[in-house]
């Protein structure tokens, strides 16, 4: 949920909010103080057209475009979100409760990645069948146009422990990102994470590696930094989980867990943190 504007006049805030509701835009009106009211939009893909309407409204609040047939004087009922009603009649959402109660359903493309990974794990006999694994590994063939090799190592897993924990975190973090940012963003982000993490590991150790952990650490970095710097986006990450993820990341560099693709972890994490920071900086600046 994003705040698109602050109004100094109550009647103008209410007029524009009613206009958005008439258009079917999922939005909320909140009283920030005695002299300020803000409007929030739920869906990110509605931000640009809504902000365009707001620019027109700022120039001429009484334009007939914003006349509503049946205006709602007070936003009293909205079963989709929990709310607190103030004496003045405006509603103020408890956003923390709203986000905690959000449906954590799995993303379609997140499930597709999990199913694909498990399928390769089984067909390749836990990564032991070279007929299956070799076409997925990065090697010099990428220079001959086999660019899928920059991505496909993420589908290779070599132990039950390896695939179980990667799929566990992919399910949780991937579903959050896909549900909140959309499938197009999620697919683009996963491809970027896969390419960057795989290249980092390949340049360091060669082609003998695989796994979704570089992508997982990228998703973790993105969600963690958004929780810290951009809580209005609604991501959730328990502090204990963050400690575990960072702890495992650093312990792997000491070789405690054996041969681990540490550079893949690092590459994914850096990209995730950078993208999350850039996104948070953009919205906080706005």
N, C-alpha and C positions, 0 to 999 in steps of 0.2 A: 504494500500500500504506500502510495507516494503523495506528499502534499504538493498541490499545484499552485496554491496561492493563499495569501493572507488579506483579509478585508478589514478596513477600519469601520465601515458602516454595517450594522446588523442587517438592514433591509437589502443591501446589495449582495451580501453573502447569501442570504436566503433566496433572493431572486435567481442568482446564478446556480445555486444548488438545485432549486426546483427545475431549472432548465435542463440540467444534467440528468436528473431523475426522469424527466419527460422523454429524453433521448434514450433512456435505457442504460445510462452509464452507472456502473456500480460505484457509488461514492458515498462519502460521509461528511457531515458538517460538525465541526467542533468549536467550542468556545475556548480560546486560548487565554483570554483575560477579559476584563470588563470593556476593553476597547478594541479587541482583536478577535476575529473569527477566521478559521482556516477550513479549507476544503481538501479532502483526500480522495484520491482515485485508486481503486483496488487493482485494476488490471494495467500492467505496464504498456501493453500495446494500445491503450486508450490515451496515453499521456500526450502524445504529439497533437492529435486532433483536439483534445480538450484544452491544451495550452493555446492552440490557435484560436479557439472560441473565446478563451479568457482575454486574449489581446484585443479582440473586437469588443468584448464587453467593457474592458477598461476605458476604451475610447468613448463608448456610448452605452452606458448601463440601461438606458430606457429604450434601446432599439427594439422594434417589434419582433425581431428574431428571438428575443428572450422572453416574450410573453408566453405564459403557460395557461392552458385551458383550465385546469383544476389544480392550482398551486396548493402545496402543503405548508401551512403556516408554521408548524412545529414538527420536526422529525421524531414522532413518538414511537413508531412501531417498525421494527426491522428484525424479523425472527432469525436472520442468518448470523447476526453478531450479538454478543452480549453488550450491554450498555449501562451507562450511569446517567440518570436524568437530573439535571440541575434545576434550581428553582425558576430560572428564566425560561425554561422550556427547551433549550437546546440540548442535544444529546452529545455525550462525549464517550467514545469507545474506550474500553480498557484494552489497549492493543496487545498487551502481554498475554491476557487471557485469550484473546482472539487467536493469536499465533499458537498458543499451547493447544488449543482445541481444533486446530486445522486438521483436515483429513490427510494422513500421511500415506496415502495410497502410492503404490510403486509406479514409476514412470514407464511408459511403454518401451521407450528405447533403452532405458536402464535394464529392464527385463530382457530385452533382446541381446544386450551385451552379456548378461549373465548366462543366458541359454547358450549363446555361441561359445563362450568360454568353457562351460561345462561339457558341451558337445566335443570340442577339440581335446579337452582333457581326457575324456573317455575313449575317443577314437584313436588318439595317439598313445594310449596305454600310459597315461601320466607323463607324457612328454618323452617317452622312450622310443617311439617309432619315427625314425628319420624320414620315412616316406611322407609323413604328415607334417613333421616339424620343420624340415629343411626349407620347403617353399614359403614358410612364414617368417623366417629369420632374415635379419638385415645382412646383406653382403654386397659385393661389388656389382651385382646385377641391377641395383637401383640406377646405375649409370646407363643401363640399356633399356630403361623405361619401366622397370618393375617397381614402381613407386609404392605399391601397396605394402612392400616390405618395411617401409617407414612406420607403418601402423600395426601390422599383424602380429608382431611379437607380444602385444598385450594379451593375445588369446592363448599363449603358451603357459602352462603351469605344470609343476613337476612333483608336488606332494599334495596330500590331502590338506595339510595345514596351510600350505601356500594358497590353494584355490579357495578354501573355506573362508579364510579371513579377508582375502581380496574381494570375494563376492559379498561378504557380509557388509563391508564398508561401502562397496559400490552401491549396494541396495539402499543403504541409509542416506549416504551423501548424494549419490546420483539422483535418487528420487526427489530429494529436496530441491536440487538445482533444476532438474527438468520441470518439476511442477511449478516452481516459482518464476523461472526465467523463460520457459517454453522449450519445445523440442528443437527448434532451429538453433537456438543459443547452445543448448546442451550438446548437440551433435558437433557443432563447430568447436566448442570448447574441448570436448573429448579428443577430437582429431588433433587439435593443437597440442594438447597435453601428451598424447601418444607420440607424436613426431618429436617433440622436444625431449621428452624423457628417454625415448629409445635412442635418439642420436647421441645424447650425452653418454649413455652407457656403452653404446657401440664404439664411439671414439676413444673411450677409456679402456675397454676390455675385449672388444671384438664381438662376434655374433652370438656367443654362447650365453644367452640370457633370455628371459621371457617373464611375462606376468603383467597384471593390471595395476601393480602397486604404484607405478609412476603416475598413472591417471588418478588413482585413489588419493595419493598425496597432493596432487594438484587440486582435486575437488575439496579435500580437507583444508588446504591453505586458503582457497577462495572463501569457503563457508566461515572459517575461523576469523579471517580479517573482516568479513562483512558483519559478523556478529559484534566485533569490537568497534568498528568505525561507522557502520551503517545499519543499526538495529531496526530501522524503519522498514527494511526489506524483508524482515520476518524470518530469517534463518535461525535455526536452533542447533546449539552444540554444547553439550554438557562440559563443564570445565575439567571433570575427571577424564573424559574421553580425550580432550585436548592434551592433557598431561601424558596419557598413555601413548598417543600418536607421536608426540615430540620425543618422549622417552625412548620409544622403539626406534625412531629415526636416528637418534644419536648412539644408542647401543649397537646398532647394526654396523656403524663405522668402526667399532672396536672388535668386530668379528665374533661377537658372542653367539650370534645365531647362524654362523657358518657363512657360506658363500652367498652373499646378498647383493642385488643390483643397486648399490648405494647411490650411484650417479643418476640412475633412473629416478629414485626417490627424490634426490636433490633437484634435478631438473624439473620434475613435475611440481614439487613444492614451491620453487621459486616462481614459476609461471603462474601458479594459482594465487600466490600471495600478491604478485604484481598486478594481476588482472583484478583481484578483489580490491586492492588499494586504489587502483585507477577508477574503478566504478564508484567506490565510496567517496573518493575525492571529488568526482564529478557531481554527485548528488549533494554532498555537504556544501560544496561551493555554491551550488544552485540554491 
